[in-house]
Amino acid sequence: MKRKSVKLYTDNVIEAFYEAIRNNSLDRLHIPHSDVFYVRKAVEAHYGRPFTLEHVERAMKLEGWIEGERDIRPHSKKSN
């Protein structure tokens, strides 16, 4: 018996959203936080190559980013 592979993460967010609506599976859809889209554009511009949303989000989480939380700590001031 062949297993079906369910891809829960995609760069085609809009298409995945409409597909989830058609299949009544919105609870399994992962839409990355807007921060991930902005960071992806920045790293693509810096490195000159494409990155997947999954790759960028995973890297952000490894660096301590937490979805939905804002860092409200004051920035350290540089000494002159």
mmJSON file of the N, C-alpha and C atoms, coordinates in Angstrom:
{"data_MODEL":{"atom_site":{
"group_PDB":["ATOM","ATOM","ATOM","ATOM","ATOM","ATOM","ATOM","ATOM","ATOM","ATOM","ATOM","ATOM","ATOM","ATOM","ATOM","ATOM","ATOM","ATOM","ATOM","ATOM","ATOM","ATOM","ATOM","ATOM","ATOM","ATOM","ATOM","ATOM","ATOM","ATOM","ATOM","ATOM","ATOM","ATOM","ATOM","ATOM","ATOM","ATOM","ATOM","ATOM","ATOM","ATOM","ATOM","ATOM","ATOM","ATOM","ATOM","ATOM","ATOM","ATOM","ATOM","ATOM","ATOM","ATOM","ATOM","ATOM","ATOM","ATOM","ATOM","ATOM","ATOM","ATOM","ATOM","ATOM","ATOM","ATOM","ATOM","ATOM","ATOM","ATOM","ATOM","ATOM","ATOM","ATOM","ATOM","ATOM","ATOM","ATOM","ATOM","ATOM","ATOM","ATOM","ATOM","ATOM","ATOM","ATOM","ATOM","ATOM","ATOM","ATOM","ATOM","ATOM","ATOM","ATOM","ATOM","ATOM","ATOM","ATOM","ATOM","ATOM","ATOM","ATOM","ATOM","ATOM","ATOM","ATOM","ATOM","ATOM","ATOM","ATOM","ATOM","ATOM","ATOM","ATOM","ATOM","ATOM","ATOM","ATOM","ATOM","ATOM","ATOM","ATOM","ATOM","ATOM","ATOM","ATOM","ATOM","ATOM","ATOM","ATOM","ATOM","ATOM","ATOM","ATOM","ATOM","ATOM","ATOM","ATOM","ATOM","ATOM","ATOM","ATOM","ATOM","ATOM","ATOM","ATOM","ATOM","ATOM","ATOM","ATOM","ATOM","ATOM","ATOM","ATOM","ATOM","ATOM","ATOM","ATOM","ATOM","ATOM","ATOM","ATOM","ATOM","ATOM","ATOM","ATOM","ATOM","ATOM","ATOM","ATOM","ATOM","ATOM","ATOM","ATOM","ATOM","ATOM","ATOM","ATOM","ATOM","ATOM","ATOM","ATOM","ATOM","ATOM","ATOM","ATOM","ATOM","ATOM","ATOM","ATOM","ATOM","ATOM","ATOM","ATOM","ATOM","ATOM","ATOM","ATOM","ATOM","ATOM","ATOM","ATOM","ATOM","ATOM","ATOM","ATOM","ATOM","ATOM","ATOM","ATOM","ATOM","ATOM","ATOM","ATOM","ATOM","ATOM","ATOM","ATOM","ATOM","ATOM","ATOM","ATOM","ATOM","ATOM","ATOM","ATOM","ATOM","ATOM","ATOM","ATOM","ATOM","ATOM","ATOM","ATOM","ATOM","ATOM","ATOM","ATOM","ATOM","ATOM"],
"id":[1,2,3,4,5,6,7,8,9,10,11,12,13,14,15,16,17,18,19,20,21,22,23,24,25,26,27,28,29,30,31,32,33,34,35,36,37,38,39,40,41,42,43,44,45,46,47,48,49,50,51,52,53,54,55,56,57,58,59,60,61,62,63,64,65,66,67,68,69,70,71,72,73,74,75,76,77,78,79,80,81,82,83,84,85,86,87,88,89,90,91,92,93,94,95,96,97,98,99,100,101,102,103,104,105,106,107,108,109,110,111,112,113,114,115,116,117,118,119,120,121,122,123,124,125,126,127,128,129,130,131,132,133,134,135,136,137,138,139,140,141,142,143,144,145,146,147,148,149,150,151,152,153,154,155,156,157,158,159,160,161,162,163,164,165,166,167,168,169,170,171,172,173,174,175,176,177,178,179,180,181,182,183,184,185,186,187,188,189,190,191,192,193,194,195,196,197,198,199,200,201,202,203,204,205,206,207,208,209,210,211,212,213,214,215,216,217,218,219,220,221,222,223,224,225,226,227,228,229,230,231,232,233,234,235,236,237,238,239,240],
"type_symbol":["N","C","C","N","C","C","N","C","C","N","C","C","N","C","C","N","C","C","N","C","C","N","C","C","N","C","C","N","C","C","N","C","C","N","C","C","N","C","C","N","C","C","N","C","C","N","C","C","N","C","C","N","C","C","N","C","C","N","C","C","N","C","C","N","C","C","N","C","C","N","C","C","N","C","C","N","C","C","N","C","C","N","C","C","N","C","C","N","C","C","N","C","C","N","C","C","N","C","C","N","C","C","N","C","C","N","C","C","N","C","C","N","C","C","N","C","C","N","C","C","N","C","C","N","C","C","N","C","C","N","C","C","N","C","C","N","C","C","N","C","C","N","C","C","N","C","C","N","C","C","N","C","C","N","C","C","N","C","C","N","C","C","N","C","C","N","C","C","N","C","C","N","C","C","N","C","C","N","C","C","N","C","C","N","C","C","N","C","C","N","C","C","N","C","C","N","C","C","N","C","C","N","C","C","N","C","C","N","C","C","N","C","C","N","C","C","N","C","C","N","C","C","N","C","C","N","C","C","N","C","C","N","C","C","N","C","C","N","C","C"],
"label_atom_id":["N","CA","C","N","CA","C","N","CA","C","N","CA","C","N","CA","C","N","CA","C","N","CA","C","N","CA","C","N","CA","C","N","CA","C","N","CA","C","N","CA","C","N","CA","C","N","CA","C","N","CA","C","N","CA","C","N","CA","C","N","CA","C","N","CA","C","N","CA","C","N","CA","C","N","CA","C","N","CA","C","N","CA","C","N","CA","C","N","CA","C","N","CA","C","N","CA","C","N","CA","C","N","CA","C","N","CA","C","N","CA","C","N","CA","C","N","CA","C","N","CA","C","N","CA","C","N","CA","C","N","CA","C","N","CA","C","N","CA","C","N","CA","C","N","CA","C","N","CA","C","N","CA","C","N","CA","C","N","CA","C","N","CA","C","N","CA","C","N","CA","C","N","CA","C","N","CA","C","N","CA","C","N","CA","C","N","CA","C","N","CA","C","N","CA","C","N","CA","C","N","CA","C","N","CA","C","N","CA","C","N","CA","C","N","CA","C","N","CA","C","N","CA","C","N","CA","C","N","CA","C","N","CA","C","N","CA","C","N","CA","C","N","CA","C","N","CA","C","N","CA","C","N","CA","C","N","CA","C","N","CA","C","N","CA","C","N","CA","C","N","CA","C","N","CA","C","N","CA","C"],
"label_alt_id":[null,null,null,null,null,null,null,null,null,null,null,null,null,null,null,null,null,null,null,null,null,null,null,null,null,null,null,null,null,null,null,null,null,null,null,null,null,null,null,null,null,null,null,null,null,null,null,null,null,null,null,null,null,null,null,null,null,null,null,null,null,null,null,null,null,null,null,null,null,null,null,null,null,null,null,null,null,null,null,null,null,null,null,null,null,null,null,null,null,null,null,null,null,null,null,null,null,null,null,null,null,null,null,null,null,null,null,null,null,null,null,null,null,null,null,null,null,null,null,null,null,null,null,null,null,null,null,null,null,null,null,null,null,null,null,null,null,null,null,null,null,null,null,null,null,null,null,null,null,null,null,null,null,null,null,null,null,null,null,null,null,null,null,null,null,null,null,null,null,null,null,null,null,null,null,null,null,null,null,null,null,null,null,null,null,null,null,null,null,null,null,null,null,null,null,null,null,null,null,null,null,null,null,null,null,null,null,null,null,null,null,null,null,null,null,null,null,null,null,null,null,null,null,null,null,null,null,null,null,null,null,null,null,null,null,null,null,null,null,null],
"label_comp_id":["MET","MET","MET","LYS","LYS","LYS","ARG","ARG","ARG","LYS","LYS","LYS","SER","SER","SER","VAL","VAL","VAL","LYS","LYS","LYS","LEU","LEU","LEU","TYR","TYR","TYR","THR","THR","THR","ASP","ASP","ASP","ASN","ASN","ASN","VAL","VAL","VAL","ILE","ILE","ILE","GLU","GLU","GLU","ALA","ALA","ALA","PHE","PHE","PHE","TYR","TYR","TYR","GLU","GLU","GLU","ALA","ALA","ALA","ILE","ILE","ILE","ARG","ARG","ARG","ASN","ASN","ASN","ASN","ASN","ASN","SER","SER","SER","LEU","LEU","LEU","ASP","ASP","ASP","ARG","ARG","ARG","LEU","LEU","LEU","HIS","HIS","HIS","ILE","ILE","ILE","PRO","PRO","PRO","HIS","HIS","HIS","SER","SER","SER","ASP","ASP","ASP","VAL","VAL","VAL","PHE","PHE","PHE","TYR","TYR","TYR","VAL","VAL","VAL","ARG","ARG","ARG","LYS","LYS","LYS","ALA","ALA","ALA","VAL","VAL","VAL","GLU","GLU","GLU","ALA","ALA","ALA","HIS","HIS","HIS","TYR","TYR","TYR","GLY","GLY","GLY","ARG","ARG","ARG","PRO","PRO","PRO","PHE","PHE","PHE","THR","THR","THR","LEU","LEU","LEU","GLU","GLU","GLU","HIS","HIS","HIS","VAL","VAL","VAL","GLU","GLU","GLU","ARG","ARG","ARG","ALA","ALA","ALA","MET","MET","MET","LYS","LYS","LYS","LEU","LEU","LEU","GLU","GLU","GLU","GLY","GLY","GLY","TRP","TRP","TRP","ILE","ILE","ILE","GLU","GLU","GLU","GLY","GLY","GLY","GLU","GLU","GLU","ARG","ARG","ARG","ASP","ASP","ASP","ILE","ILE","ILE","ARG","ARG","ARG","PRO","PRO","PRO","HIS","HIS","HIS","SER","SER","SER","LYS","LYS","LYS","LYS","LYS","LYS","SER","SER","SER","ASN","ASN","ASN"],
"label_asym_id":["A","A","A","A","A","A","A","A","A","A","A","A","A","A","A","A","A","A","A","A","A","A","A","A","A","A","A","A","A","A","A","A","A","A","A","A","A","A","A","A","A","A","A","A","A","A","A","A","A","A","A","A","A","A","A","A","A","A","A","A","A","A","A","A","A","A","A","A","A","A","A","A","A","A","A","A","A","A","A","A","A","A","A","A","A","A","A","A","A","A","A","A","A","A","A","A","A","A","A","A","A","A","A","A","A","A","A","A","A","A","A","A","A","A","A","A","A","A","A","A","A","A","A","A","A","A","A","A","A","A","A","A","A","A","A","A","A","A","A","A","A","A","A","A","A","A","A","A","A","A","A","A","A","A","A","A","A","A","A","A","A","A","A","A","A","A","A","A","A","A","A","A","A","A","A","A","A","A","A","A","A","A","A","A","A","A","A","A","A","A","A","A","A","A","A","A","A","A","A","A","A","A","A","A","A","A","A","A","A","A","A","A","A","A","A","A","A","A","A","A","A","A","A","A","A","A","A","A","A","A","A","A","A","A","A","A","A","A","A","A"],
"label_entity_id":["1","1","1","1","1","1","1","1","1","1","1","1","1","1","1","1","1","1","1","1","1","1","1","1","1","1","1","1","1","1","1","1","1","1","1","1","1","1","1","1","1","1","1","1","1","1","1","1","1","1","1","1","1","1","1","1","1","1","1","1","1","1","1","1","1","1","1","1","1","1","1","1","1","1","1","1","1","1","1","1","1","1","1","1","1","1","1","1","1","1","1","1","1","1","1","1","1","1","1","1","1","1","1","1","1","1","1","1","1","1","1","1","1","1","1","1","1","1","1","1","1","1","1","1","1","1","1","1","1","1","1","1","1","1","1","1","1","1","1","1","1","1","1","1","1","1","1","1","1","1","1","1","1","1","1","1","1","1","1","1","1","1","1","1","1","1","1","1","1","1","1","1","1","1","1","1","1","1","1","1","1","1","1","1","1","1","1","1","1","1","1","1","1","1","1","1","1","1","1","1","1","1","1","1","1","1","1","1","1","1","1","1","1","1","1","1","1","1","1","1","1","1","1","1","1","1","1","1","1","1","1","1","1","1","1","1","1","1","1","1"],
"label_seq_id":[1,1,1,2,2,2,3,3,3,4,4,4,5,5,5,6,6,6,7,7,7,8,8,8,9,9,9,10,10,10,11,11,11,12,12,12,13,13,13,14,14,14,15,15,15,16,16,16,17,17,17,18,18,18,19,19,19,20,20,20,21,21,21,22,22,22,23,23,23,24,24,24,25,25,25,26,26,26,27,27,27,28,28,28,29,29,29,30,30,30,31,31,31,32,32,32,33,33,33,34,34,34,35,35,35,36,36,36,37,37,37,38,38,38,39,39,39,40,40,40,41,41,41,42,42,42,43,43,43,44,44,44,45,45,45,46,46,46,47,47,47,48,48,48,49,49,49,50,50,50,51,51,51,52,52,52,53,53,53,54,54,54,55,55,55,56,56,56,57,57,57,58,58,58,59,59,59,60,60,60,61,61,61,62,62,62,63,63,63,64,64,64,65,65,65,66,66,66,67,67,67,68,68,68,69,69,69,70,70,70,71,71,71,72,72,72,73,73,73,74,74,74,75,75,75,76,76,76,77,77,77,78,78,78,79,79,79,80,80,80],
"pdbx_PDB_ins_code":[null,null,null,null,null,null,null,null,null,null,null,null,null,null,null,null,null,null,null,null,null,null,null,null,null,null,null,null,null,null,null,null,null,null,null,null,null,null,null,null,null,null,null,null,null,null,null,null,null,null,null,null,null,null,null,null,null,null,null,null,null,null,null,null,null,null,null,null,null,null,null,null,null,null,null,null,null,null,null,null,null,null,null,null,null,null,null,null,null,null,null,null,null,null,null,null,null,null,null,null,null,null,null,null,null,null,null,null,null,null,null,null,null,null,null,null,null,null,null,null,null,null,null,null,null,null,null,null,null,null,null,null,null,null,null,null,null,null,null,null,null,null,null,null,null,null,null,null,null,null,null,null,null,null,null,null,null,null,null,null,null,null,null,null,null,null,null,null,null,null,null,null,null,null,null,null,null,null,null,null,null,null,null,null,null,null,null,null,null,null,null,null,null,null,null,null,null,null,null,null,null,null,null,null,null,null,null,null,null,null,null,null,null,null,null,null,null,null,null,null,null,null,null,null,null,null,null,null,null,null,null,null,null,null,null,null,null,null,null,null],
"Cartn_x":[0.831,0.0,0.891,0.631,1.426,0.909,1.845,1.478,1.403,0.46,0.362,1.231,1.967,2.794,1.989,1.894,1.186,2.212,2.199,3.125,2.416,2.817,2.174,2.846,3.994,4.742,5.038,4.716,4.925,5.254,5.909,6.147,4.965,4.057,2.855,1.709,1.818,0.9,-0.539,-0.75,-2.116,-2.747,-2.007,-2.541,-2.844,-1.95,-2.165,-3.389,-3.592,-4.75,-6.051,-6.147,-7.364,-7.579,-6.497,-6.607,-7.118,-6.646,-7.103,-8.579,-9.025,-10.449,-11.264,-10.809,-11.533,-11.598,-10.524,-10.448,-10.853,-11.304,-11.691,-10.558,-9.348,-8.19,-7.375,-8.048,-7.35,-6.56,-7.009,-6.318,-4.925,-4.636,-3.319,-2.435,-2.946,-2.2,-1.298,-0.054,0.874,1.163,0.792,1.113,2.15,3.335,4.39,4.018,4.559,4.386,4.995,4.464,4.959,6.449,6.962,8.398,9.244,8.774,9.527,9.661,8.602,8.65,9.656,9.649,10.581,12.028,12.276,13.633,14.099,13.212,13.594,14.058,13.328,13.727,15.103,15.336,16.615,17.777,17.605,18.705,18.908,17.825,17.985,18.768,18.48,19.218,20.678,20.912,22.286,23.102,22.53,23.269,23.117,22.139,21.967,21.44,20.71,20.098,18.789,17.894,16.597,16.682,15.77,15.615,14.139,13.849,12.453,11.976,10.68,10.109,10.418,10.362,10.642,12.072,13.025,14.427,14.617,14.043,14.201,13.53,12.314,11.613,12.368,12.888,13.656,14.902,15.599,16.8,16.442,15.336,14.915,14.619,13.949,13.632,14.901,15.862,17.13,17.891,17.671,18.315,17.546,16.419,15.687,14.406,14.051,12.812,11.616,10.64,9.415,8.251,7.485,6.37,5.38,5.043,4.042,4.565,5.831,6.403,7.301,7.215,8.069,9.124,10.326,11.414,11.275,10.936,10.727,11.89,12.974,14.148,14.79,15.277,15.944,17.241,17.535,18.772,19.946,21.039,22.197,22.76,23.196,23.742,25.238,25.736,27.172,27.877,29.032,29.862,30.639,30.765,31.55,32.955],
"Cartn_y":[-1.167,0.0,1.252,2.158,3.364,4.442,5.066,6.149,7.46,8.293,9.624,10.562,11.405,12.401,13.689,14.208,15.457,16.547,17.522,18.643,19.776,20.036,21.063,22.419,22.453,23.687,23.931,25.12,25.434,26.904,27.233,28.633,29.219,28.375,28.812,28.974,29.995,30.172,30.367,31.205,31.471,30.202,29.477,28.243,27.223,27.125,26.184,26.58,27.886,28.367,27.969,28.238,27.891,26.38,25.637,24.172,23.677,24.272,23.884,24.216,25.325,25.657,24.609,24.256,23.245,21.907,21.557,20.244,20.276,21.431,21.586,21.134,21.636,21.228,22.442,23.533,24.731,24.501,23.563,23.289,22.704,22.191,21.621,22.558,23.726,24.666,25.542,25.676,26.554,27.758,28.936,30.176,30.898,31.112,31.761,33.19,33.632,35.003,35.954,37.167,38.132,38.422,38.325,38.536,37.616,36.394,35.405,35.861,36.448,36.927,38.07,38.987,40.119,39.661,38.755,38.258,37.492,36.723,35.966,36.914,38.001,38.967,39.558,39.845,40.433,39.455,38.201,37.244,36.883,36.864,36.61,37.745,38.985,40.128,40.08,39.676,39.616,38.506,37.309,36.161,35.952,36.623,36.511,35.179,34.493,33.214,33.036,32.179,31.995,31.085,31.327,30.497,30.147,28.983,28.626,29.289,29.47,30.009,29.096,27.805,26.845,27.007,27.15,27.304,28.567,29.675,30.948,30.892,30.361,30.285,29.409,28.304,27.409,28.112,28.834,29.566,30.652,31.35,32.398,31.821,30.68,30.043,29.582,29.074,28.656,29.84,31.024,32.243,32.883,32.278,32.768,33.524,33.66,34.344,33.502,34.164,33.486,34.16,33.382,33.917,34.66,35.866,36.635,37.45,37.323,38.095,39.192,40.339,41.467,41.639,41.936,42.18,43.616,43.762,45.096,45.534,44.757,45.133,46.354,47.273,48.435,48.03,48.689,48.403,48.98,48.26,48.749,49.974,50.935,52.159,52.007,52.504,52.446,53.544,53.222,54.234,55.016,56.309,57.145,57.276],
"Cartn_z":[0.0,0.0,0.0,-0.929,-1.059,-0.112,0.628,1.539,0.78,1.152,0.576,1.398,0.698,1.365,1.478,2.679,2.9,3.084,2.194,2.286,3.0,4.23,5.03,4.866,4.237,4.108,2.639,2.171,0.771,0.603,-0.503,-0.837,-1.601,-2.051,-2.768,-1.767,-0.946,0.179,-0.273,-1.277,-1.749,-2.309,-3.14,-3.718,-2.623,-1.64,-0.537,0.284,0.465,1.213,0.511,-0.788,-1.519,-1.577,-1.7,-1.701,-0.35,0.729,2.068,2.261,1.681,1.754,1.009,-0.2,-0.996,-0.275,0.411,1.071,2.531,3.01,4.417,5.351,5.062,5.866,6.32,6.614,7.062,8.346,9.164,10.428,10.213,9.028,8.733,7.922,7.577,6.748,7.61,7.19,7.895,7.012,7.489,6.787,7.644,7.104,7.889,8.285,9.394,9.874,8.843,8.749,7.76,7.941,9.156,9.393,8.521,8.318,7.549,6.092,5.541,4.158,4.015,4.983,4.941,5.088,6.008,6.216,4.988,4.381,3.18,2.076,1.857,0.827,1.144,2.413,2.806,2.596,2.993,2.831,1.362,0.585,-0.85,-1.511,-1.111,-1.652,-1.223,0.007,0.526,-0.137,-0.234,-0.751,-2.252,-2.861,-4.305,-4.781,-3.931,-4.329,-3.583,-4.093,-3.441,-2.209,-1.284,-0.095,0.045,0.588,0.83,2.118,2.212,3.444,4.623,4.391,5.456,5.976,5.062,5.443,6.28,5.821,6.522,7.892,7.958,9.242,10.23,9.766,10.641,11.169,10.288,10.706,11.712,11.483,12.407,13.787,13.826,15.11,15.816,15.053,15.651,16.227,15.665,16.157,17.309,17.703,18.86,18.559,17.281,16.916,17.365,17.952,18.382,17.684,16.953,16.182,17.071,16.663,17.375,18.535,18.853,19.959,19.418,20.021,19.657,20.732,20.312,21.25,21.753,23.029,23.575,24.471,24.455,25.231,24.603,25.411,24.829,24.152,23.043,22.329,23.097,23.088,23.811,23.097,23.877,23.303,23.137,22.011,21.734,22.493,23.007,23.69,22.656,22.871,21.946,22.408],
"occupancy":[1.0,1.0,1.0,1.0,1.0,1.0,1.0,1.0,1.0,1.0,1.0,1.0,1.0,1.0,1.0,1.0,1.0,1.0,1.0,1.0,1.0,1.0,1.0,1.0,1.0,1.0,1.0,1.0,1.0,1.0,1.0,1.0,1.0,1.0,1.0,1.0,1.0,1.0,1.0,1.0,1.0,1.0,1.0,1.0,1.0,1.0,1.0,1.0,1.0,1.0,1.0,1.0,1.0,1.0,1.0,1.0,1.0,1.0,1.0,1.0,1.0,1.0,1.0,1.0,1.0,1.0,1.0,1.0,1.0,1.0,1.0,1.0,1.0,1.0,1.0,1.0,1.0,1.0,1.0,1.0,1.0,1.0,1.0,1.0,1.0,1.0,1.0,1.0,1.0,1.0,1.0,1.0,1.0,1.0,1.0,1.0,1.0,1.0,1.0,1.0,1.0,1.0,1.0,1.0,1.0,1.0,1.0,1.0,1.0,1.0,1.0,1.0,1.0,1.0,1.0,1.0,1.0,1.0,1.0,1.0,1.0,1.0,1.0,1.0,1.0,1.0,1.0,1.0,1.0,1.0,1.0,1.0,1.0,1.0,1.0,1.0,1.0,1.0,1.0,1.0,1.0,1.0,1.0,1.0,1.0,1.0,1.0,1.0,1.0,1.0,1.0,1.0,1.0,1.0,1.0,1.0,1.0,1.0,1.0,1.0,1.0,1.0,1.0,1.0,1.0,1.0,1.0,1.0,1.0,1.0,1.0,1.0,1.0,1.0,1.0,1.0,1.0,1.0,1.0,1.0,1.0,1.0,1.0,1.0,1.0,1.0,1.0,1.0,1.0,1.0,1.0,1.0,1.0,1.0,1.0,1.0,1.0,1.0,1.0,1.0,1.0,1.0,1.0,1.0,1.0,1.0,1.0,1.0,1.0,1.0,1.0,1.0,1.0,1.0,1.0,1.0,1.0,1.0,1.0,1.0,1.0,1.0,1.0,1.0,1.0,1.0,1.0,1.0,1.0,1.0,1.0,1.0,1.0,1.0,1.0,1.0,1.0,1.0,1.0,1.0],
"B_iso_or_equiv":[0.0,0.0,0.0,0.0,0.0,0.0,0.0,0.0,0.0,0.0,0.0,0.0,0.0,0.0,0.0,0.0,0.0,0.0,0.0,0.0,0.0,0.0,0.0,0.0,0.0,0.0,0.0,0.0,0.0,0.0,0.0,0.0,0.0,0.0,0.0,0.0,0.0,0.0,0.0,0.0,0.0,0.0,0.0,0.0,0.0,0.0,0.0,0.0,0.0,0.0,0.0,0.0,0.0,0.0,0.0,0.0,0.0,0.0,0.0,0.0,0.0,0.0,0.0,0.0,0.0,0.0,0.0,0.0,0.0,0.0,0.0,0.0,0.0,0.0,0.0,0.0,0.0,0.0,0.0,0.0,0.0,0.0,0.0,0.0,0.0,0.0,0.0,0.0,0.0,0.0,0.0,0.0,0.0,0.0,0.0,0.0,0.0,0.0,0.0,0.0,0.0,0.0,0.0,0.0,0.0,0.0,0.0,0.0,0.0,0.0,0.0,0.0,0.0,0.0,0.0,0.0,0.0,0.0,0.0,0.0,0.0,0.0,0.0,0.0,0.0,0.0,0.0,0.0,0.0,0.0,0.0,0.0,0.0,0.0,0.0,0.0,0.0,0.0,0.0,0.0,0.0,0.0,0.0,0.0,0.0,0.0,0.0,0.0,0.0,0.0,0.0,0.0,0.0,0.0,0.0,0.0,0.0,0.0,0.0,0.0,0.0,0.0,0.0,0.0,0.0,0.0,0.0,0.0,0.0,0.0,0.0,0.0,0.0,0.0,0.0,0.0,0.0,0.0,0.0,0.0,0.0,0.0,0.0,0.0,0.0,0.0,0.0,0.0,0.0,0.0,0.0,0.0,0.0,0.0,0.0,0.0,0.0,0.0,0.0,0.0,0.0,0.0,0.0,0.0,0.0,0.0,0.0,0.0,0.0,0.0,0.0,0.0,0.0,0.0,0.0,0.0,0.0,0.0,0.0,0.0,0.0,0.0,0.0,0.0,0.0,0.0,0.0,0.0,0.0,0.0,0.0,0.0,0.0,0.0,0.0,0.0,0.0,0.0,0.0,0.0],
"pdbx_formal_charge":[null,null,null,null,null,null,null,null,null,null,null,null,null,null,null,null,null,null,null,null,null,null,null,null,null,null,null,null,null,null,null,null,null,null,null,null,null,null,null,null,null,null,null,null,null,null,null,null,null,null,null,null,null,null,null,null,null,null,null,null,null,null,null,null,null,null,null,null,null,null,null,null,null,null,null,null,null,null,null,null,null,null,null,null,null,null,null,null,null,null,null,null,null,null,null,null,null,null,null,null,null,null,null,null,null,null,null,null,null,null,null,null,null,null,null,null,null,null,null,null,null,null,null,null,null,null,null,null,null,null,null,null,null,null,null,null,null,null,null,null,null,null,null,null,null,null,null,null,null,null,null,null,null,null,null,null,null,null,null,null,null,null,null,null,null,null,null,null,null,null,null,null,null,null,null,null,null,null,null,null,null,null,null,null,null,null,null,null,null,null,null,null,null,null,null,null,null,null,null,null,null,null,null,null,null,null,null,null,null,null,null,null,null,null,null,null,null,null,null,null,null,null,null,null,null,null,null,null,null,null,null,null,null,null,null,null,null,null,null,null],
"auth_seq_id":[1,1,1,2,2,2,3,3,3,4,4,4,5,5,5,6,6,6,7,7,7,8,8,8,9,9,9,10,10,10,11,11,11,12,12,12,13,13,13,14,14,14,15,15,15,16,16,16,17,17,17,18,18,18,19,19,19,20,20,20,21,21,21,22,22,22,23,23,23,24,24,24,25,25,25,26,26,26,27,27,27,28,28,28,29,29,29,30,30,30,31,31,31,32,32,32,33,33,33,34,34,34,35,35,35,36,36,36,37,37,37,38,38,38,39,39,39,40,40,40,41,41,41,42,42,42,43,43,43,44,44,44,45,45,45,46,46,46,47,47,47,48,48,48,49,49,49,50,50,50,51,51,51,52,52,52,53,53,53,54,54,54,55,55,55,56,56,56,57,57,57,58,58,58,59,59,59,60,60,60,61,61,61,62,62,62,63,63,63,64,64,64,65,65,65,66,66,66,67,67,67,68,68,68,69,69,69,70,70,70,71,71,71,72,72,72,73,73,73,74,74,74,75,75,75,76,76,76,77,77,77,78,78,78,79,79,79,80,80,80],
"auth_comp_id":["MET","MET","MET","LYS","LYS","LYS","ARG","ARG","ARG","LYS","LYS","LYS","SER","SER","SER","VAL","VAL","VAL","LYS","LYS","LYS","LEU","LEU","LEU","TYR","TYR","TYR","THR","THR","THR","ASP","ASP","ASP","ASN","ASN","ASN","VAL","VAL","VAL","ILE","ILE","ILE","GLU","GLU","GLU","ALA","ALA","ALA","PHE","PHE","PHE","TYR","TYR","TYR","GLU","GLU","GLU","ALA","ALA","ALA","ILE","ILE","ILE","ARG","ARG","ARG","ASN","ASN","ASN","ASN","ASN","ASN","SER","SER","SER","LEU","LEU","LEU","ASP","ASP","ASP","ARG","ARG","ARG","LEU","LEU","LEU","HIS","HIS","HIS","ILE","ILE","ILE","PRO","PRO","PRO","HIS","HIS","HIS","SER","SER","SER","ASP","ASP","ASP","VAL","VAL","VAL","PHE","PHE","PHE","TYR","TYR","TYR","VAL","VAL","VAL","ARG","ARG","ARG","LYS","LYS","LYS","ALA","ALA","ALA","VAL","VAL","VAL","GLU","GLU","GLU","ALA","ALA","ALA","HIS","HIS","HIS","TYR","TYR","TYR","GLY","GLY","GLY","ARG","ARG","ARG","PRO","PRO","PRO","PHE","PHE","PHE","THR","THR","THR","LEU","LEU","LEU","GLU","GLU","GLU","HIS","HIS","HIS","VAL","VAL","VAL","GLU","GLU","GLU","ARG","ARG","ARG","ALA","ALA","ALA","MET","MET","MET","LYS","LYS","LYS","LEU","LEU","LEU","GLU","GLU","GLU","GLY","GLY","GLY","TRP","TRP","TRP","ILE","ILE","ILE","GLU","GLU","GLU","GLY","GLY","GLY","GLU","GLU","GLU","ARG","ARG","ARG","ASP","ASP","ASP","ILE","ILE","ILE","ARG","ARG","ARG","PRO","PRO","PRO","HIS","HIS","HIS","SER","SER","SER","LYS","LYS","LYS","LYS","LYS","LYS","SER","SER","SER","ASN","ASN","ASN"],
"auth_asym_id":["A","A","A","A","A","A","A","A","A","A","A","A","A","A","A","A","A","A","A","A","A","A","A","A","A","A","A","A","A","A","A","A","A","A","A","A","A","A","A","A","A","A","A","A","A","A","A","A","A","A","A","A","A","A","A","A","A","A","A","A","A","A","A","A","A","A","A","A","A","A","A","A","A","A","A","A","A","A","A","A","A","A","A","A","A","A","A","A","A","A","A","A","A","A","A","A","A","A","A","A","A","A","A","A","A","A","A","A","A","A","A","A","A","A","A","A","A","A","A","A","A","A","A","A","A","A","A","A","A","A","A","A","A","A","A","A","A","A","A","A","A","A","A","A","A","A","A","A","A","A","A","A","A","A","A","A","A","A","A","A","A","A","A","A","A","A","A","A","A","A","A","A","A","A","A","A","A","A","A","A","A","A","A","A","A","A","A","A","A","A","A","A","A","A","A","A","A","A","A","A","A","A","A","A","A","A","A","A","A","A","A","A","A","A","A","A","A","A","A","A","A","A","A","A","A","A","A","A","A","A","A","A","A","A","A","A","A","A","A","A"],
"auth_atom_id":["N","CA","C","N","CA","C","N","CA","C","N","CA","C","N","CA","C","N","CA","C","N","CA","C","N","CA","C","N","CA","C","N","CA","C","N","CA","C","N","CA","C","N","CA","C","N","CA","C","N","CA","C","N","CA","C","N","CA","C","N","CA","C","N","CA","C","N","CA","C","N","CA","C","N","CA","C","N","CA","C","N","CA","C","N","CA","C","N","CA","C","N","CA","C","N","CA","C","N","CA","C","N","CA","C","N","CA","C","N","CA","C","N","CA","C","N","CA","C","N","CA","C","N","CA","C","N","CA","C","N","CA","C","N","CA","C","N","CA","C","N","CA","C","N","CA","C","N","CA","C","N","CA","C","N","CA","C","N","CA","C","N","CA","C","N","CA","C","N","CA","C","N","CA","C","N","CA","C","N","CA","C","N","CA","C","N","CA","C","N","CA","C","N","CA","C","N","CA","C","N","CA","C","N","CA","C","N","CA","C","N","CA","C","N","CA","C","N","CA","C","N","CA","C","N","CA","C","N","CA","C","N","CA","C","N","CA","C","N","CA","C","N","CA","C","N","CA","C","N","CA","C","N","CA","C","N","CA","C","N","CA","C","N","CA","C","N","CA","C","N","CA","C","N","CA","C","N","CA","C"],
"pdbx_PDB_model_num":[1,1,1,1,1,1,1,1,1,1,1,1,1,1,1,1,1,1,1,1,1,1,1,1,1,1,1,1,1,1,1,1,1,1,1,1,1,1,1,1,1,1,1,1,1,1,1,1,1,1,1,1,1,1,1,1,1,1,1,1,1,1,1,1,1,1,1,1,1,1,1,1,1,1,1,1,1,1,1,1,1,1,1,1,1,1,1,1,1,1,1,1,1,1,1,1,1,1,1,1,1,1,1,1,1,1,1,1,1,1,1,1,1,1,1,1,1,1,1,1,1,1,1,1,1,1,1,1,1,1,1,1,1,1,1,1,1,1,1,1,1,1,1,1,1,1,1,1,1,1,1,1,1,1,1,1,1,1,1,1,1,1,1,1,1,1,1,1,1,1,1,1,1,1,1,1,1,1,1,1,1,1,1,1,1,1,1,1,1,1,1,1,1,1,1,1,1,1,1,1,1,1,1,1,1,1,1,1,1,1,1,1,1,1,1,1,1,1,1,1,1,1,1,1,1,1,1,1,1,1,1,1,1,1,1,1,1,1,1,1]
}}}
